[in-house]
Amino acid sequence: RADTPGCTTQACEFTDSVADFTEMDATIIGVSPDTPGSLAKFRQKYNLKVTLLADPDKKVMPKYNAFGEKKNYGKTIIGVIRSTVIIDPKGKIAHHWKSVKAKGHAEHVRKKLAELQGA
């Protein structure tokens, strides 16, 4: 959810690194089940420089394994799975992190993208 600790950490870290990703010809897009209005408030509150897409009907997120069954405090629930996908210029998945920790993840993505680009 927008404006929760994990989402805020991740969005702010990617915003702080947006120039690095732009230099690498990469675009950062976050997808959330939040409404467009709540994402707009979140983006404005933290001056986020990444694109945030609303998927309140959860039609896109399951296609990238970002919504579904997961464990939460030992219980199986259905919900958002914090994950990241690098999509290459041809639209193919180049790398997929199926479950990530928010803190420090932007740097992991930057390094993997550099590796994939042969830098």
C-alpha positions as CSV (number, residue, x, y, z in Angstrom):
1,R,0.0,0.0,0.0
2,A,1.1,3.5,-0.8
3,D,2.5,5.4,2.2
4,T,3.3,2.3,4.2
5,P,6.9,1.9,5.4
6,G,8.0,-0.7,2.8
7,C,6.4,1.0,-0.1
8,T,7.7,4.4,0.9
9,T,11.3,3.0,1.4
10,Q,11.3,1.3,-2.0
11,A,9.7,4.3,-3.9
12,C,12.1,6.8,-2.3
13,E,15.2,4.6,-3.0
14,F,14.2,4.2,-6.6
15,T,13.5,8.0,-6.8
16,D,16.9,8.7,-5.4
17,S,18.5,6.5,-8.1
18,V,16.3,7.6,-11.0
19,A,19.1,9.5,-12.7
20,D,21.2,6.3,-12.7
21,F,18.4,4.3,-14.2
22,T,17.7,7.0,-16.8
23,E,21.4,6.9,-17.9
24,M,21.0,3.2,-18.4
25,D,17.9,3.8,-20.6
26,A,15.7,2.2,-18.0
27,T,12.3,3.3,-16.8
28,I,11.1,2.5,-13.3
29,I,7.4,1.7,-13.0
30,G,5.7,0.7,-9.8
31,V,2.3,-1.1,-9.9
32,S,0.0,-1.1,-6.9
33,P,-3.5,-2.1,-6.1
34,D,-4.1,1.4,-4.7
35,T,-6.4,3.9,-6.4
36,P,-5.0,6.5,-8.8
37,G,-5.9,9.2,-6.3
38,S,-4.0,7.6,-3.4
39,L,-1.0,7.0,-5.6
40,A,-1.1,10.7,-6.7
41,K,-1.1,11.8,-3.1
42,F,1.7,9.4,-2.2
43,R,3.8,10.6,-5.2
44,Q,3.2,14.2,-4.3
45,K,3.9,13.7,-0.5
46,Y,7.4,12.2,-1.2
47,N,8.1,14.1,-4.4
48,L,8.5,10.7,-6.2
49,K,10.1,10.7,-9.6
50,V,9.0,7.2,-10.6
51,T,5.9,6.2,-12.5
52,L,3.2,4.6,-10.3
53,L,0.4,2.7,-11.9
54,A,-2.9,1.8,-10.2
55,D,-4.2,-1.7,-10.5
56,P,-7.1,-1.7,-8.1
57,D,-8.9,-4.6,-10.0
58,K,-5.6,-6.6,-9.8
59,K,-5.6,-7.5,-13.5
60,V,-1.9,-6.7,-14.2
61,M,-0.1,-7.7,-11.0
62,P,-0.9,-11.4,-11.1
63,K,0.6,-11.6,-14.6
64,Y,3.9,-10.8,-13.0
65,N,3.4,-12.9,-9.9
66,A,3.1,-9.7,-7.9
67,F,-0.3,-10.7,-6.4
68,G,-1.4,-14.0,-5.1
69,E,-0.8,-16.5,-2.4
70,K,1.9,-15.7,0.1
71,K,2.9,-16.4,3.7
72,N,2.4,-13.6,6.2
73,Y,3.4,-14.3,9.9
74,G,3.1,-18.0,9.2
75,K,-0.4,-17.8,7.6
76,T,-1.2,-18.2,3.9
77,I,-3.0,-15.2,2.6
78,I,-3.8,-13.6,-0.8
79,G,-2.2,-10.3,-1.3
80,V,0.5,-8.2,-2.9
81,I,3.9,-9.9,-3.4
82,R,6.7,-7.3,-3.4
83,S,8.6,-8.3,-6.5
84,T,10.5,-6.8,-9.3
85,V,10.8,-7.6,-13.0
86,I,13.3,-6.3,-15.5
87,I,11.8,-6.3,-18.9
88,D,14.1,-6.0,-21.9
89,P,13.6,-3.7,-24.9
90,K,11.9,-6.5,-26.8
91,G,9.3,-6.9,-24.0
92,K,10.8,-10.2,-22.6
93,I,11.4,-10.7,-18.9
94,A,15.2,-10.5,-18.4
95,H,15.2,-11.0,-14.6
96,H,12.6,-11.6,-11.9
97,W,12.9,-11.2,-8.2
98,K,10.0,-13.1,-6.8
99,S,10.1,-11.7,-3.3
100,V,12.1,-8.7,-2.2
101,K,13.0,-6.6,0.8
102,A,12.3,-2.9,0.2
103,K,15.5,-1.5,1.8
104,G,18.5,-1.6,-0.6
105,H,16.5,-3.2,-3.4
106,A,17.0,-0.3,-5.9
107,E,20.8,-0.9,-5.8
108,H,20.3,-4.6,-6.4
109,V,18.2,-3.8,-9.5
110,R,20.7,-1.2,-10.7
111,K,23.6,-3.8,-10.4
112,K,21.6,-6.5,-12.2
113,L,20.6,-4.1,-15.0
114,A,24.3,-3.1,-15.4
115,E,25.2,-6.8,-15.6
116,L,22.5,-7.6,-18.1
117,Q,23.6,-4.6,-20.2
118,G,27.2,-5.9,-20.1
119,A,28.5,-2.7,-18.4
